[in-house]
């Protein structure tokens, strides 16, 4: 019978961990694929998820997060939530994006808590993740809070996230943004979202594409 040998703590294991911090992306990715093979009998997701929060090297933490993202396994949710306050911007951004993709509502509260992240790209990933998790309440709260103190890129990211759902509350708020926001880019995006929502709700069933849902009493995901 063939068995997979795991070299925990061996020279091979150490060499792969060293290569996983290489400046070259291809070398890092190859090293993590090899580590996944070495950890096969222990469960790759469990092993990476366990090592992620305690790993000192940011390059390895990013590699773990990227590998967990690639595997799209809900067992990684807790570990990904734990690194939403990581020192590495890249780790936080990939973790937030992956939590949205995994679709586990347990990630909503940690993502909400991380909304004040100082890095715009991370904040936008968090906003998109909350929209993907159907946290309409938080998206609506962000829309209500729009004023000139909120950076324009953040307002654009929030409007874009709100546009993923046809939902009466956010649709009404988008109408207010079209009327009053001081940024032409934000107003134009909000108007485009409203136009797409109107098309989705007004077109007749016999002519509506399958990907374009009609509005109902609950939020509907808007096809892209």
Secondary structure, DSSP 4 states (H G I P E B T S, - for coil): -------TTSHHHHHHHHHTT-SSHHHHHHHHHHHHHHTGGG-HHHHHHHHHTT---HHHHHHHHHHHHHHT-GGGHHHHHHTTT-S-HHHHHHHHHHHHHHT-TTHHHHHHHTTT-SSHHHHHHHHHHHHHTT-HHHHHHHHHT-STTS-HHHHHHHHHHHTTEE-HHHHHHHHHHHHH-S-HHHHHHHHHHHHHHHHHHHS-TTTS-TTSPPP-SS-EEPP-
